[in-house]
Amino acid sequence: MKNVELIGTKRKINGTTAANEIRRNKQVPCVLYGGKDVLHFSVDERALSKIVHSPDAFSVNLDIDGEKRTALLHDKQFQPVTDAVIHADFLETIEGREARVAMTVRLKGQSAGVRKGGKLTQPLRKVRVKGMAADLPELIEVDINDLDLNQSVLVRDLKFKGITILEKPSAVVATVKMAKKVETPVEGAAPAAGAAPAAAEKKAEPAKK
């Protein structure tokens, strides 16, 4: 897992009014918990966005007014219109204690089934995992080169040393199915039973006397 540094400032006043004032100053209110105490602080919006919007998981070295803590980004909230980060929760990592985090699943390679004309779908793009912080990877990478038509990668197929995946074992991570063919009508072919005629029939001409 990559390490990244983040500098923060302790929040002296909590509450909605104080949080809004922090945001107006291009800062994001944050909370650190899971350790010996709960710490309320703020960080630069741009610096935090680089972590939040990355697909990778980071071990965050926090420097809060000179106090050093190590943590994982646990949860975040976004402004619904602008998608700006408006709040973040950090979980302090303690030596000898497992951490839990959601990790991005990245598919690697080109599926054998896709090369045969199949369509690849990925229902599960993030998985919850637990493990020692030092053992957690940046993301979950899955090799799909051997994934053939009508085959799937399930959560139970993911094996990574030192971590446990917390999703349902039967959950589908990725699958390849043959793309459905769109049938085109053959010119001159009789319509199927019950089908409406393609065009109105011409009225019969009157017989010549």
JORACOR-V439456 format. One record per residue. N is the residue number from 0. OMEGA is omega in whole degrees, 0 to 359 (* if undefined). BURIAL is # if it has 9 or more other ideal C-beta (glycine too) atoms within 8 Angstrom, else .. D_LAST is the distance of its C-alpha to the last C-alpha in whole Angstrom. Layout:
N OMEGA BURIAL D_LAST
N OMEGA BURIAL D_LAST
This chain:
0 179 # 95
1 174 . 96
2 178 . 98
3 180 # 98
4 180 . 100
5 181 # 100
6 182 # 102
7 178 # 102
8 180 # 104
9 178 # 105
10 181 # 104
11 181 . 107
12 178 . 104
13 180 . 101
14 185 . 99
15 182 . 95
16 180 . 97
17 180 # 99
18 179 # 96
19 177 . 94
20 177 . 97
21 182 # 97
22 178 # 93
23 178 . 94
24 177 . 96
25 175 . 94
26 179 # 96
27 175 # 94
28 183 # 96
29 176 # 97
30 174 # 99
31 179 # 100
32 180 # 101
33 179 . 102
34 183 . 106
35 181 . 109
36 175 . 107
37 185 . 104
38 177 # 104
39 183 # 102
40 178 # 102
41 179 # 99
42 178 # 98
43 184 # 96
44 182 # 93
45 180 . 92
46 180 # 94
47 182 # 93
48 179 # 89
49 178 # 90
50 184 # 90
51 186 # 88
52 175 . 85
53 177 . 86
54 183 . 84
55 174 . 88
56 183 # 90
57 164 # 94
58 188 # 97
59 175 # 98
60 183 # 102
61 172 # 103
62 184 # 106
63 184 # 106
64 178 . 109
65 179 . 111
66 186 . 110
67 175 . 108
68 175 # 106
69 187 # 103
70 173 # 100
71 175 # 96
72 187 # 93
73 182 . 92
74 178 . 90
75 179 # 88
76 183 . 87
77 171 . 84
78 189 . 83
79 182 . 80
80 185 . 78
81 183 . 80
82 177 . 81
83 178 . 85
84 182 # 87
85 177 # 89
86 179 # 91
87 175 # 92
88 177 # 94
89 177 # 97
90 182 # 98
91 179 # 101
92 181 # 102
93 181 . 105
94 179 . 107
95 180 . 106
96 181 . 103
97 177 . 100
98 177 # 97
99 183 . 94
100 175 # 91
101 184 . 87
102 178 # 86
103 175 # 83
104 179 # 81
105 179 # 80
106 183 # 78
107 177 . 80
108 178 . 78
109 183 . 74
110 175 # 73
111 180 # 72
112 178 # 69
113 179 # 68
114 178 . 68
115 178 . 65
116 180 . 63
117 180 # 64
118 180 . 65
119 173 # 68
120 181 . 69
121 182 # 73
122 185 # 73
123 182 # 77
124 175 . 78
125 177 . 81
126 175 # 84
127 181 # 87
128 172 # 90
129 180 # 94
130 175 # 97
131 184 # 100
132 181 # 99
133 182 . 100
134 184 . 98
135 178 # 95
136 177 # 92
137 178 . 91
138 178 # 87
139 182 # 86
140 184 . 84
141 178 # 82
142 183 . 81
143 182 # 77
144 183 # 77
145 182 . 77
146 186 # 74
147 178 # 71
148 178 # 68
149 175 . 68
150 181 # 72
151 169 # 74
152 180 # 77
153 178 # 79
154 181 # 82
155 179 . 84
156 182 . 83
157 181 # 85
158 179 . 89
159 184 # 91
160 173 . 95
161 180 . 97
162 177 # 94
163 179 . 92
164 190 # 88
165 179 . 88
166 178 # 84
167 184 . 83
168 182 . 83
169 181 . 79
170 182 # 78
171 177 # 75
172 180 # 77
173 180 # 74
174 178 # 71
175 178 # 68
176 176 # 65
177 179 . 62
178 181 . 59
179 179 . 56
180 176 . 53
181 183 . 50
182 177 . 47
183 183 . 44
184 178 . 41
185 182 . 39
186 178 . 36
187 182 . 33
188 180 . 35
189 179 . 34
190 179 . 35
191 182 . 38
192 179 . 38
193 182 . 38
194 178 . 37
195 179 . 35
196 184 . 32
197 180 . 33
198 181 . 30
199 180 . 27
200 178 . 24
201 177 . 21
202 180 . 18
203 179 . 15
204 179 . 12
205 182 . 9
206 177 . 6
207 176 . 4
208 * . 0
